[in-house]
Amino acid sequence: MGLFDFDGTISLIRSGWVEVMVPMMVEILMELHTGESEAALRALVEDFVARLTGEQTIYQMIELAHQVELRGGQPLEPLAYKRMYHDKLMATIEYRRQDLRRGAVSPEKYLVPGARAFLESLCDRGLKLYCASGTDEVYTLEEAGLLEVRQYFQGGIYGAQDDYKSFSKEILIRRMISGLECKGDQLLGFGDGYVEIKNVKDVGGTAVGLATAEPECHVVDEWKRKRLVSVGADFIVPNFLCRDELLGRLFPNS
């Protein structure tokens, strides 16, 4: 079985989301006038945003609300912060979605290099593939359609829910294992976030970390690499152009 993250692992439609989320959070914390420098708050925010990357977006907003409260502020509901962030992000990336809808650009423009051929190779080997994203499911499904990759995920495409406690990548992995679709050590996981790599390793699976230096994704991002290695990533790649070598490592007996 194969489990893929979506944004930053397959899709580049939302590339640059960190540059939207972090400044928004820093601005909210700066408005509390605690005397902390902007640099110190940015370091704090970057750390928890990175740590929670791969979780549903709401968890980053829950942490933001917690940080506001710690500083004596009255936080908004995490869902309100999430909507604020999403509005800012969509204003930044909507042109990409529109270009894809009207066929002005090829889907390959917003795929991590080599992703389609790699997905096809796994399907050809008979692997059942799943996709799980921290982005809202409705948008994940839509963007997977725009990128023309939905057909590869026979196991389904899953994303964040309004009832955020009802879904997580960890829950999906447990369902796959308890349903005897695979044993933990038969699971292959692919992701660019701390969370999904840890979830896969926690059940004894093999994890491939996409340390993509977006948006070009030609070289390994060293900061991402360190984060992914720290939770046990078995392999680190900048993209899927190393398909043959990676497949040879993942399936040495074939």
N, C-alpha and C positions, 0 to 999 in steps of 0.2 A: 504494500500500500504506500501511496505517496501523499503527503500533506504539504500544500504550498500556502504560504502567506501571499497576499496580493500586491499591495502598494509597496514599491521598492524592490520586490522580488520578481514580479511579472510586469506590473504596470508602472509607467512613469507619468501617468496623467496627473497625479497629485505630487509630483516632484516639486520640492520647495515648500512643502507644508510646514516643516520645522521653522522656516524663516517667517511664517505667518503666526504660528502658535506661540513661539518663544517671545517675540516682541510684544504681542498682546498681553501675555501674562506678566512680563516685566513691567509694562506700563501700569497694569492694575496694581501691582505691588508697590511701585514707586509712588502712586497716588496716596498711599498710606503715610508717607513722610516719616518713616521710621529712622531716618539717618543712615540707612544702609546705602552703599554706593550702587550705581546702576550695574557696574561690573560684578559686584558680589551677588546681586539678585539674578543677573543673567546666568552666572555659574550655577546657582541654586536651581533655577528653572531648567537649564539645559540638562542637569543631572537627573532630575525626576522625570522629565519628558523622555529622555533616553531610556531610563530604567523601565518605564511603562510602555515603551513602544512595542506594539504587538498586541497589547491589551486593547479593549474597546476605548475609544476616545474619551468616554465619560470618566474613566479612571484618572486620566490626566487632569480633568476638570475637578474631580473630587479632591485631588491633591492641591490644586490651586485654591479651592475654597478653604481647605485646611490651613494653607499658608497664610491666607488673608486673616483667618480667625486667630492664628497664633500671634499675629501682629496687632491684635486688638480691633480689627476691622469687622464689619458686618458683611459676610460674603453673600453673593447671590446663590441661588440654587445651582448646583453643577450643570444641570440641563440648560440653564440660561447662559452660562459660560460656553457650553458646547455650541449652542445656536449662534452666539456671537462669533465664535471661532469659525464655524462652518460658513457663515455669511461672508466673512473676510476671505476665507480660502476660495469659495466659489467665485468671488469677484476677481480673484487672481487667475484661476484655472479654467473658467467657463469657456474661454475662447478655444481651448484645446478640445473640449467636448464638442463644441459646435463644429469645429473643423472636421472632426471625425464623423459627426452625424451627416454632414453634407458631402463627405468624400473628398474634401479639399486636401487631406493628407492621408498617407497610408497608415494603417494600424501599426506597422512596424516602427513608425516614428516614436511611438509612446510605449513600446515594449522594451524590457531589458534585453540587450543584444543576445541573440541566440535562443531566446525563451521558447519561441514557437517550435523550432526544430527539436529542442530538448524535450518539450512536452510530447511531441509526436513520437520521439524515440521511446519514452517511457510507456506510452500507450501501446506501441508496437510490441513491447516486451510483455504486455498483458497486465501491467500495473493498473489498479483502480485508483484514480486520483481524486483528491478532495482539495478544495480551496477554502481557507478560513481567514477572514479579514477583521481588523478592528474598526474598519469603516462601516457605516450603516449598510445593512444588507441590500437595501433597495438600490443604493448607489454602486455597491460592488457588483451586483448583477447587471446593472445598466452598463457600467464601464467594461466589464468582461465581454458584454455583447458588442460594444463599440470596438473593442480590440480583437473581436472574433476568436475568442479562446474558450468560450463557454463549453463547447463540445468536448473538450479534453477532460472535463471534470465530471466523470460518470458518477462519482460519489456525491456530487453536489457542491454548490457554492454557498457559503455561510458568512454572515456578517453580523454586526452589532444590532441589538434589539432595543426597543424602548424599555422593556423589562431586562435591564442589562445583566441581572444575576442569572437569567435563564440560559445564557450562552457564553461560552469562552472556548478558546482553543483547547484548553485542558479538558473541558467537558466533552468536546467533540472526540478527542483522542480516547477518553474513557469509553465513550459509546462504541467507537470502532473496535476496541479491544474486548469489551464485554459482549459485543455482538458477534464475537469470534471471526470478525473480518480479517483480523491479523493479530499476532502476538506483538508485544511491545518491541521485541528485538527484530521484528520484521518491518517496522515502520521507518520510512525515509521521510525526513522533514527538511523543508527548504524555506529559509526566511532571512530577513535582514534585521530582525528585532531580537532583543534580549529574551523576550517572553517565549516566543515560539521555539527557539533553540532550547531553552531550559525545559519546556514542556515535553519536547521529544526526548531529550536526554534523561529526564526523570523516569520514563518508562522503558529505558534501555534501547531506544532507537538510534538510528544514525542521522546526524544533523549536518546539513550543508549550509554554511553561512554565506549570504550574499552581502559582502562588504562593498557595496556599490558606491562609487564616488559619482553621485548623480550630478547633472543629468546625462553626461556622456557614458558613464559606466565602463570606461576603458581600463581603469586601474583600481587597485584595492584602496579603499579609504582606511588608513591606519587606525584611526580612532574607532571606527566600527569594528575593525578586525579584533582589536584588543577586547572590546566589549563582548563580542561573540565567542572568542576563544575562552574568555573568563567563565563562561557557562557551559563549556565543553564541546563547542562546534568541532566536528571531526574533519571538516574540510572548509576552506575559505576560498571563495572565487569572486571576481569582480563582475562577472556576467556568465552567460552559458555558452560562450564561444569555444570554451575548452570542452565541448560536449564529449568528444571521443575519449579524451583522457579521463574525464570525470566518470563516464559510464564504465570505463575499464576499472577504475578504483571501486566503484559501487557494486559492480557485478564481476568480480575477478574470475569466476568460474565459468562464465558464459562465453 
